[in-house]
Amino acid sequence: MIPLVYDQVNHWGRDDEFFLALLKSLDVKRVADLGCGTGRWTMHLAREGYDITAIDPNPEAIEVAKAKDDAHHVTWIIGDSTILQTNAYDAVIMTANVAQVFLTDESWEQTISDVYRSLRAGGHYIFDTRNPLAKAWEAWEKDAAPDAAKDMATGDPLKIHTKYEGFEGDIFTFYETVKHARTGEVLIHEKMQIRFRNQEELTESLKKAGFTRVTTYGDWELKQATPEHKSFVFHCIK
């Protein structure tokens, strides 16, 4: 995630609508947005009147978030799941496939253990992840066209290029490069990695963490997930 351009290439979509509708259907008030990034989705929650704590380890992303209109309605924290308060939240949300950035079993288990600890009795943990059986990377690798953006400070045009390295085990590596569109100057070059866990592995880990009720929806509908779905949304209750 590159904060400079993230909001420009990630627009409000079906996934955001689903998360918001699901949250509205629940009796929750105090919410933690874990892995909030630039606050693109967080601000929608704040405008809906939720008491929001937003957490992300990227200081630059938090600075971008804090500069947004109405950002003062959110408690912004630089950190990870260990920052979550104990027995404090009605819901913890992780959107935009944040669950895939935890590359090791230890980091994933630590995260879901912290989330469980942080929820009040009956609290909700909701997150999405890609179904590895759908092989999303095959479509990514066929699209060589760069994304367009601009430097919000200068107005200069930018191009975002993505190069895919592929898999080692179930970890997928790729690189994102932001260039000045006119000069070709490289402004940012970052290595990124995500892990593709299957539905059974995730469900088992969540139950091991203490969640006794785990529902998995498929492709942004309130329907039970199947192996044919491209995305899974996990709804876990403490």
C-alpha positions in Angstrom: 0.0 0.0 0.0 1.5 3.3 -1.1 -0.3 6.2 0.7 0.6 8.8 -1.9 -1.6 7.1 -4.5 -3.8 4.6 -2.6 -7.0 6.5 -2.6 -6.7 7.4 -6.2 -6.7 3.8 -7.4 -9.0 2.3 -4.8 -12.5 3.6 -5.1 -15.7 3.0 -3.2 -17.1 -0.3 -4.4 -19.3 -3.3 -3.8 -17.1 -4.6 -1.0 -17.3 -1.3 0.8 -21.1 -1.3 0.5 -21.3 -4.9 1.8 -19.1 -4.1 4.9 -21.1 -1.0 5.7 -24.5 -2.8 5.3 -23.3 -5.7 7.4 -22.1 -3.4 10.1 -25.4 -1.5 10.1 -27.3 -4.7 10.6 -25.5 -5.3 13.9 -26.1 -3.6 17.2 -22.6 -2.0 17.4 -21.3 1.4 18.4 -17.6 1.3 19.2 -15.6 0.0 16.3 -11.9 -0.6 15.6 -10.7 -0.4 12.0 -7.6 -2.5 12.1 -5.2 -1.9 9.1 -7.1 1.3 8.3 -4.4 2.6 5.9 -5.2 6.1 4.6 -8.7 6.0 6.3 -10.5 5.7 3.0 -13.2 3.4 4.5 -12.8 4.7 8.1 -14.2 8.1 7.3 -17.4 6.6 6.0 -17.8 4.9 9.4 -17.2 8.1 11.2 -19.8 9.9 9.1 -22.3 7.2 10.0 -21.8 8.1 13.7 -19.7 5.2 14.9 -17.1 5.6 17.7 -14.1 4.7 15.6 -10.5 3.8 16.6 -8.3 3.4 13.4 -5.0 1.6 13.6 -2.3 1.1 11.1 1.5 0.5 11.3 2.3 2.9 8.4 3.0 6.5 9.8 2.6 8.0 6.3 -0.8 6.4 5.8 -2.0 7.8 9.2 -0.8 11.3 8.2 -2.8 11.1 5.0 -5.8 10.0 7.0 -5.5 12.7 9.5 -5.5 15.4 6.8 -9.0 14.4 5.6 -12.2 16.3 6.3 -13.8 15.3 9.6 -10.7 13.2 10.6 -10.9 14.7 14.1 -13.9 12.4 14.7 -11.6 9.4 14.6 -9.0 8.2 17.1 -5.9 7.5 14.9 -3.2 5.2 16.2 0.1 4.1 14.6 0.5 0.5 15.6 -0.8 -3.0 15.2 -3.2 -5.4 16.9 -1.3 -5.3 20.1 -2.6 -1.7 20.5 -6.2 -2.9 20.7 -7.8 -2.3 24.2 -9.1 -5.3 26.1 -12.9 -5.9 26.1 -13.4 -2.5 24.5 -15.0 -2.9 21.0 -18.3 -4.0 19.7 -16.7 -4.8 16.3 -13.2 -5.0 14.8 -13.1 -4.7 11.0 -10.3 -5.4 8.5 -11.2 -4.5 4.9 -9.3 -4.5 1.6 -7.8 -7.9 2.1 -5.7 -6.8 5.1 -5.8 -10.3 6.4 -3.4 -11.4 3.6 -0.5 -9.2 4.8 0.2 -11.5 7.7 2.7 -13.8 6.2 3.6 -16.1 9.1 1.3 -18.3 11.2 2.7 -16.5 14.2 1.7 -13.0 13.1 -1.8 -14.1 12.0 -2.4 -16.0 15.2 -1.2 -13.0 17.3 -3.5 -10.7 15.4 -6.7 -12.8 15.8 -5.8 -13.5 19.4 -5.5 -9.7 20.0 -8.8 -9.1 18.2 -10.6 -11.7 20.3 -9.2 -10.2 23.5 -10.3 -6.7 22.4 -13.9 -7.6 21.7 -16.7 -7.4 24.3 -18.8 -10.5 24.8 -20.9 -11.0 21.7 -18.6 -8.7 19.7 -18.0 -9.1 16.0 -14.8 -9.6 13.9 -15.3 -9.1 10.2 -12.7 -9.3 7.5 -12.3 -10.3 3.8 -9.7 -12.3 2.0 -9.3 -13.7 -1.6 -10.0 -17.3 -2.3 -6.8 -18.9 -3.5 -8.8 -21.3 -5.7 -10.0 -18.3 -7.8 -6.3 -17.6 -8.8 -6.8 -13.8 -8.9 -3.1 -13.4 -9.7 -3.7 -14.8 -13.2 -5.8 -11.8 -14.2 -3.3 -9.4 -12.5 -0.4 -10.8 -14.5 -2.2 -10.3 -17.8 -2.8 -6.5 -17.1 0.4 -4.7 -17.9 -1.2 -1.2 -18.2 0.0 1.2 -15.5 -2.5 3.1 -13.3 -2.7 6.8 -13.5 -2.6 9.2 -10.6 -1.3 12.6 -9.6 0.9 14.0 -6.8 -1.7 15.7 -4.6 0.8 18.2 -3.4 2.1 19.4 -6.8 -0.5 18.2 -9.3 2.2 16.4 -11.3 0.9 13.3 -13.2 2.1 9.9 -12.0 2.1 6.4 -13.3 2.0 3.3 -11.1 3.6 0.2 -12.5 3.2 -3.3 -11.0 5.6 -6.2 -11.6 4.7 -9.7 -10.4 7.4 -12.1 -9.2 5.1 -15.0 -8.3 4.8 -17.5 -5.5 7.1 -19.1 -2.9 4.8 -21.5 -1.1 1.5 -19.6 -0.6 3.2 -16.2 -0.4 2.8 -14.0 -3.5 5.4 -11.3 -4.2 5.0 -8.2 -6.4 6.5 -4.8 -6.8 4.9 -1.4 -7.2 6.7 1.5 -8.7 5.4 5.1 -8.8 7.0 7.2 -11.5 6.7 10.8 -12.7 4.6 10.5 -15.8 6.5 13.1 -17.8 10.1 12.5 -16.7 10.1 8.8 -15.8 11.7 9.6 -12.5 11.1 6.8 -10.0 9.5 8.3 -6.9 8.7 5.2 -4.9 9.6 1.5 -5.4 8.2 -1.0 -2.9 8.2 -4.8 -2.5 4.9 -6.2 -1.4 3.9 -9.7 -0.3 0.6 -11.3 0.5 -0.4 -14.8 1.7 -3.2 -16.8 0.3 -4.8 -19.0 3.0 -7.7 -21.3 2.2 -11.1 -21.1 3.9 -10.6 -24.2 6.0 -7.2 -23.0 7.3 -8.7 -19.6 8.3 -11.8 -21.1 9.9 -9.6 -23.5 12.0 -7.4 -20.7 13.2 -10.4 -18.5 14.2 -11.9 -21.3 16.2 -8.6 -22.0 17.9 -8.5 -18.3 18.9 -11.8 -18.7 20.6 -14.5 -17.7 18.1 -17.2 -20.3 18.3 -19.5 -18.8 15.7 -17.8 -18.3 12.3 -19.8 -17.5 9.2 -18.2 -17.1 5.8 -20.0 -15.2 3.0 -19.0 -15.3 -0.7 -18.4 -12.4 -3.1 -20.2 -9.6 -1.2 -23.5 -11.3 -0.7 -25.2 -12.7 2.4 -24.8 -16.2 1.0 -22.7 -19.1 2.3 -19.3 -19.1 0.7 -18.4 -21.9 -1.8 -15.1 -22.9 -3.4 -16.3 -21.1 -6.6 -16.4 -17.6 -4.9 -13.5 -15.2 -5.6 -13.7 -13.5 -2.2 -14.6 -14.6 1.3 -16.0 -12.4 4.1 -15.6 -13.9 7.5 -18.0 -12.8 10.3 -16.9 -14.1 13.6 -18.7 -13.6 17.0 -17.1 -13.8 20.4 
